Amino acid sequence: MPIVCGVYPRRAPASWSLHLKPETKSLVFGEGGGLVEVQYAATGFLLTKRSVYERSRWKRIWPVCNLQFGRANVPYFCQW
């Protein structure tokens, strides 16, 4: 999968790190569980394949910042 998240509790406000799709009736943890498509996931425990970011560069013009170390820094998580 190109993007996978882990579920974890948040402290404030007390909630989970994701929002399930309205049609999801249950979530199984541990043995018997598996991948479930979600509506929203926080990025605290997230695995994203590099190809997701590389493809997103073609959809939007991202600025290239900080070239001083010989490697471009692209602010993918910057909200504009």
N, CA, C and O of each residue as an XYZ file, in Angstrom:
320
protein
N       0.839     -1.171      0.000
C       0.000      0.000      0.000
C       0.891      1.244      0.000
O       1.938      1.241      0.648
N       0.506      2.294     -0.702
C       1.336      3.499     -0.756
C       1.356      4.289      0.554
O       2.365      4.914      0.881
N       0.249      4.267      1.307
C       0.195      4.970      2.590
C      -0.489      4.058      3.601
O      -1.580      3.545      3.355
N       0.172      3.863      4.747
C      -0.373      3.031      5.818
C      -0.149      3.768      7.130
O       0.916      4.341      7.358
N      -1.174      3.749      7.998
C      -1.015      4.403      9.302
C      -1.251      3.407     10.413
O      -1.892      2.375     10.213
N      -0.732      3.720     11.581
C      -0.998      2.945     12.783
C      -2.012      3.709     13.622
O      -2.082      4.936     13.564
N      -2.786      2.981     14.392
C      -3.802      3.590     15.244
C      -3.210      3.808     16.635
O      -2.606      2.898     17.203
N      -3.381      4.991     17.175
C      -2.917      5.263     18.535
C      -3.850      6.289     19.181
O      -4.460      7.095     18.479
N      -3.966      6.265     20.509
C      -4.843      7.227     21.189
C      -4.169      8.591     21.278
O      -2.956      8.691     21.460
N      -4.968      9.622     21.149
C      -4.485     10.993     21.328
C      -4.892     11.449     22.722
O      -5.912     11.012     23.255
N      -4.085     12.333     23.308
C      -4.371     12.806     24.660
C      -5.400     13.923     24.686
O      -6.387     13.850     25.417
N      -5.171     14.938     23.901
C      -6.062     16.104     23.976
C      -6.451     16.524     22.571
O      -5.560     16.879     21.799
N      -7.678     16.508     22.198
C      -8.783     15.916     22.959
C      -8.711     14.397     22.889
O      -8.140     13.842     21.950
N      -9.281     13.737     23.865
C      -9.248     12.267     23.921
C      -9.962     11.693     22.703
O     -11.178     11.828     22.564
N      -9.203     11.058     21.829
C      -9.753     10.491     20.604
C      -8.710      9.565     19.990
O      -7.622      9.398     20.541
N      -9.036      8.972     18.868
C      -8.095      8.136     18.126
C      -7.371      8.978     17.083
O      -7.795     10.089     16.765
N      -6.283      8.443     16.559
C      -5.455      9.152     15.587
C      -6.012      9.089     14.164
O      -5.347      9.510     13.218
N      -7.222      8.568     14.012
C      -7.809      8.465     12.683
C      -9.325      8.588     12.775
O      -9.912      8.495     13.853
N      -9.934      8.797     11.627
C     -11.394      8.810     11.527
C     -11.781      7.707     10.550
O     -11.350      7.690      9.397
N     -12.598      6.795     11.041
C     -13.054      5.700     10.183
C     -14.100      6.201      9.204
O     -14.773      7.201      9.454
N     -14.227      5.507      8.105
C     -15.290      5.825      7.149
C     -16.635      5.523      7.805
O     -16.733      4.588      8.599
N     -17.666      6.293      7.489
C     -18.972      6.090      8.137
C     -19.513      4.660      8.007
O     -20.211      4.187      8.904
N     -19.206      3.978      6.925
C     -19.722      2.622      6.731
C     -18.951      1.553      7.519
O     -19.366      0.394      7.543
N     -17.832      1.928      8.166
C     -17.053      0.972      8.949
C     -17.745      0.740     10.285
O     -17.906      1.671     11.075
N     -18.152     -0.493     10.536
C     -18.901     -0.828     11.751
C     -18.013     -1.290     12.892
O     -18.384     -1.136     14.055
N     -16.838     -1.856     12.588
C     -15.955     -2.329     13.650
C     -14.509     -2.268     13.190
O     -14.213     -2.161     12.000
N     -13.618     -2.339     14.172
C     -12.185     -2.319     13.909
C     -11.571     -3.411     14.775
O     -11.757     -3.413     15.991
N     -10.837     -4.343     14.158
C     -10.246     -5.471     14.886
C      -8.761     -5.214     15.076
O      -8.036     -4.987     14.108
N      -8.307     -5.249     16.333
C      -6.890     -5.098     16.661
C      -6.296     -6.477     16.916
O      -6.988     -7.371     17.402
N      -5.028     -6.651     16.594
C      -4.349     -7.905     16.872
C      -4.695     -9.000     15.889
O      -4.954     -8.733     14.715
N      -4.701    -10.239     16.370
C      -4.961    -11.393     15.515
C      -6.352    -11.287     14.888
O      -7.341    -11.042     15.578
N      -6.408    -11.472     13.596
C      -7.678    -11.358     12.881
C      -7.907     -9.964     12.309
O      -8.823     -9.760     11.512
N      -7.085     -9.012     12.711
C      -7.203     -7.652     12.180
C      -6.477     -7.533     10.855
O      -5.868     -8.495     10.387
N      -6.538     -6.391     10.268
C      -5.862     -6.163      8.992
C      -5.983     -4.721      8.575
O      -6.307     -3.856      9.389
N      -5.727     -4.460      7.322
C      -5.816     -3.103      6.810
C      -7.269     -2.705      6.602
O      -8.090     -3.501      6.147
N      -7.571     -1.457      6.945
C      -8.909     -0.900      6.797
C      -8.771      0.474      6.168
O      -7.940      1.271      6.603
N      -9.562      0.761      5.165
C      -9.533      2.085      4.546
C     -10.180      3.080      5.504
O     -11.254      2.819      6.046
N      -9.524      4.222      5.710
C     -10.020      5.238      6.636
C     -10.292      6.544      5.913
O      -9.855      6.746      4.780
N     -11.013      7.419      6.576
C     -11.332      8.723      6.003
C     -10.193      9.711      6.237
O      -9.886     10.518      5.360
N      -9.565      9.655      7.408
C      -8.505     10.581      7.787
C      -7.538      9.869      8.720
O      -7.959      9.074      9.561
N      -6.250     10.144      8.581
C      -5.250      9.582      9.487
C      -4.242     10.655      9.857
O      -3.808     11.437      9.011
N      -3.876     10.683     11.125
C      -2.829     11.597     11.584
C      -1.474     11.093     11.084
O      -1.359      9.937     10.677
N      -0.473     11.930     11.111
C       0.826     11.555     10.556
C       1.836     11.115     11.610
O       3.006     10.920     11.281
N       1.422     10.950     12.871
C       2.343     10.563     13.933
C       2.894      9.156     13.795
O       3.988      8.881     14.287
N       2.181      8.270     13.149
C       2.599      6.876     12.966
C       2.188      6.492     11.554
O       1.230      5.745     11.351
N       2.932      7.019     10.573
C       2.544      6.913      9.181
C       3.700      6.394      8.342
O       4.836      6.844      8.490
N       3.412      5.454      7.468
C       4.396      4.952      6.514
C       3.935      5.372      5.132
O       2.855      4.984      4.686
N       4.750      6.162      4.456
C       4.410      6.659      3.129
C       5.539      6.291      2.173
O       6.704      6.593      2.433
N       5.198      5.657      1.098
C       6.207      5.351      0.089
C       6.666      6.645     -0.589
O       5.884      7.575     -0.783
N       7.906      6.677     -0.930
C       8.499      7.848     -1.579
C       7.751      8.237     -2.853
O       7.646      9.420     -3.175
N       7.235      7.250     -3.571
C       6.547      7.515     -4.835
C       5.326      8.423     -4.650
O       4.952      9.144     -5.575
N       4.708      8.398     -3.477
C       3.560      9.273     -3.210
C       3.992     10.736     -3.292
O       3.312     11.554     -3.912
N       5.115     11.060     -2.671
C       5.610     12.436     -2.702
C       6.111     12.815     -4.092
O       5.884     13.929     -4.563
N       6.786     11.888     -4.732
C       7.293     12.180     -6.070
C       6.147     12.452     -7.044
O       6.249     13.359     -7.870
N       5.067     11.689     -6.961
C       3.900     11.933     -7.824
C       3.216     13.253     -7.477
O       2.716     13.947     -8.362
N       3.196     13.598     -6.197
C       2.514     14.831     -5.799
C       3.241     16.074     -6.319
O       2.620     17.122     -6.490
N       4.531     15.969     -6.568
C       5.274     17.118     -7.105
C       4.770     17.487     -8.489
O       4.846     18.653     -8.876
N       4.253     16.518     -9.251
C       3.756     16.797    -10.599
C       2.360     17.408    -10.559
O       1.943     18.054    -11.520
N       1.640     17.214     -9.470
C       0.275     17.743     -9.355
C       0.257     19.191     -8.866
O      -0.691     19.925     -9.143
N       1.268     19.594     -8.160
C       1.311     20.919     -7.550
C       2.734     21.466     -7.651
O       3.699     20.703     -7.616
N       2.856     22.729     -7.771
C       4.189     23.330     -7.839
C       4.686     23.543     -6.416
O       4.214     24.438     -5.715
N       5.626     22.729     -5.997
C       6.203     22.821     -4.657
C       7.489     23.631     -4.736
O       8.281     23.452     -5.661
N       7.700     24.512     -3.780
C       8.955     25.267     -3.780
C      10.114     24.370     -3.340
O       9.924     23.443     -2.553
N      11.274     24.642     -3.835
C      12.478     23.932     -3.419
C      13.239     24.871     -2.505
O      13.549     26.001     -2.882
N      13.537     24.406     -1.306
C      14.167     25.245     -0.282
C      15.494     24.642      0.159
O      15.728     23.442      0.017
N      16.345     25.487      0.690
C      17.569     25.086      1.376
C      18.438     24.140      0.554
O      18.515     22.946      0.840
N      19.069     24.669     -0.437
C      19.966     23.883     -1.284
C      21.405     23.869     -0.764
O      22.283     23.303     -1.416
N      21.662     24.473      0.381
C      23.037     24.634      0.859
C      23.742     23.321      1.214
O      24.971     23.296      1.275
N      23.020     22.252      1.446
C      23.649     20.978      1.785
C      23.720     20.038      0.592
O      23.984     18.846      0.754
N      23.484     20.565     -0.610
C      23.581     19.767     -1.815
C      22.379     18.884     -2.087
O      22.411     18.039     -2.981
N      21.325     19.078     -1.320
C      20.122     18.274     -1.484
C      18.915     19.166     -1.256
O      18.843     19.876     -0.253
N      17.981     19.134     -2.170
C      16.814     20.009     -2.069
C      15.903     19.575     -0.933
O      15.753     18.385     -0.659
N      15.306     20.543     -0.286
C      14.291     20.301      0.739
C      12.975     20.809      0.201
O      12.864     21.990     -0.126
N      11.974     19.953      0.100
C      10.665     20.330     -0.407
C       9.674     20.252      0.751
O       9.522     19.180      1.338
N       8.992     21.349      1.105
C       8.094     21.360      2.265
C       6.727     20.747      1.960
O       5.750     21.474      1.784
N       6.652     19.425      1.896
C       5.422     18.734      1.548
C       4.283     18.968      2.541
O       3.114     18.934      2.160
N       4.613     19.203      3.796
C       3.574     19.339      4.818
C       3.230     20.790      5.126
O       2.501     21.058      6.081
N       3.730     21.713      4.350
C       3.422     23.129      4.544
C       1.992     23.407      4.047
O       1.640     23.036      2.927
N       1.180     24.058      4.879
C      -0.170     24.411      4.468
C      -0.184     25.858      4.019
O       0.277     26.737      4.746
N      -0.708     26.117      2.828
C      -0.684     27.462      2.277
C      -2.053     28.034      2.212
O      -2.227     29.170      1.770
